[in-house]
Amino acid sequence: MHTVNAESRRVTQSVPSRLAVPAGVLAAVAAAFAYVGTVDPNEPGHYPVCPLLRYTGLYCPGCGGLRSAHAFVHGDLLGALHANAPATLGYLGFAVLWTVWVVHAVRGRPLRIDPRPGPVWGLGALLLVFTVVRNLPFGGWLHP
């Protein structure tokens, strides 16, 4: 029985076949952004309310994310940052990561994401601080 290892399979794949998954991910993200750009989250009744906000009155780190995406799609970067700054930075981070993924795919190299614990914990701490500050009286400027 002939076995083919991952290295030889990677080399024999054509560039279009290596780009199929990144293209599919981009299509799904673009469709989601197109929907949120078309169906305004500022209009009540289109999207479910955040359960944490509904039952506790506290803003979670994701509150305002749809409004942020809507503003981002319409080119209002300041509005997107105001609605949810971490989400807006996440959109930009996704764009960078996706671009790196495509470059690796074109070159026939797998993309390995192996973050160190320090940056992951740091990002988590920043999101925690963002969540706490936006729920304090002086953090009203961070409300969506």
C-alpha positions in Angstrom: 0.0 0.0 0.0 1.3 3.4 -1.0 1.2 6.1 1.7 1.6 9.8 1.0 2.8 12.0 3.7 1.5 15.6 4.3 4.7 17.1 2.9 4.4 15.5 -0.5 0.6 16.2 -0.6 1.3 19.9 0.0 3.7 20.1 -2.8 1.4 18.4 -5.3 -1.6 20.5 -4.5 -2.3 23.3 -7.0 -2.4 26.9 -5.8 -6.2 27.2 -6.3 -6.8 24.1 -4.2 -4.6 25.5 -1.4 -6.5 28.7 -1.5 -10.0 27.1 -1.3 -10.2 27.1 2.5 -9.0 30.7 3.0 -11.3 31.8 0.2 -14.2 30.0 1.9 -13.4 31.7 5.2 -13.2 35.1 3.5 -16.6 34.5 1.8 -18.2 33.6 5.1 -16.8 36.6 6.9 -17.7 38.9 3.9 -21.3 37.5 3.9 -21.6 38.1 7.7 -20.3 41.7 7.3 -22.6 42.3 4.3 -25.6 41.1 6.3 -24.7 43.3 9.3 -24.0 46.2 7.0 -27.4 45.8 5.4 -29.5 45.0 8.5 -28.8 47.9 10.9 -28.2 46.7 14.5 -29.1 50.2 15.7 -32.7 49.4 14.7 -34.5 47.3 17.5 -35.8 43.9 16.7 -33.3 42.6 14.2 -30.8 40.9 16.5 -31.1 39.3 20.0 -30.2 41.4 23.0 -27.1 40.4 24.9 -28.3 38.2 27.8 -25.7 39.7 30.2 -26.9 43.2 29.5 -30.5 42.2 29.6 -30.4 40.4 33.0 -27.7 42.3 34.8 -27.4 45.7 33.1 -23.7 45.1 32.6 -21.9 45.4 29.2 -19.9 42.3 28.2 -16.8 42.6 26.1 -18.8 41.8 23.0 -21.6 44.4 23.5 -21.6 46.8 20.6 -19.8 44.4 18.4 -22.6 44.3 15.8 -22.9 48.1 15.8 -19.1 48.3 15.5 -19.2 45.9 12.4 -22.1 48.0 10.9 -20.1 51.2 11.3 -16.9 49.5 10.0 -18.7 48.3 6.8 -20.0 51.8 6.2 -16.4 53.2 6.6 -17.1 54.9 9.9 -13.9 53.8 11.7 -14.4 56.2 14.6 -18.0 55.0 15.1 -16.7 51.4 15.0 -14.1 52.1 17.6 -16.6 53.9 19.8 -19.1 51.0 19.6 -16.5 48.4 20.5 -12.8 49.1 20.1 -11.6 45.5 20.8 -13.9 44.2 18.1 -12.7 46.8 15.6 -9.1 45.9 16.4 -10.1 42.2 16.0 -11.4 42.9 12.4 -8.1 44.5 11.5 -6.2 41.6 13.2 -8.3 39.1 11.2 -7.4 40.9 8.0 -3.7 40.7 8.8 -3.9 37.0 9.9 -5.9 36.1 6.8 -3.4 37.8 4.5 -0.5 35.9 6.1 -2.6 32.7 5.7 -3.0 33.4 2.0 0.7 34.1 1.5 1.6 30.9 3.2 -1.0 28.9 1.1 0.3 30.4 -2.1 3.9 29.4 -1.1 2.7 25.9 -0.2 3.5 26.3 3.5 1.1 25.5 6.3 0.3 28.3 8.7 1.1 27.4 12.3 -0.3 29.6 15.0 1.4 28.9 18.2 1.0 31.9 20.5 3.0 32.1 23.6 1.1 32.1 26.9 2.2 35.6 27.8 0.5 37.5 24.9 -2.6 35.3 25.3 -2.9 36.1 29.0 -2.1 39.8 28.2 -4.9 39.9 25.7 -7.3 38.3 28.2 -6.3 40.8 30.8 -6.9 43.8 28.4 -10.3 42.5 27.6 -11.1 42.1 31.3 -9.9 45.6 32.1 -12.0 46.9 29.1 -15.0 45.1 30.5 -14.6 46.3 34.0 -13.9 49.9 33.0 -16.8 50.2 30.6 -19.1 49.2 33.4 -17.8 51.7 36.0 -19.3 55.2 36.3 -16.3 56.9 34.7 -16.2 54.4 31.8 -19.4 55.6 30.2 -17.5 56.7 27.1 -16.9 53.0 26.4 -20.6 52.1 26.3 -21.8 51.0 22.9 
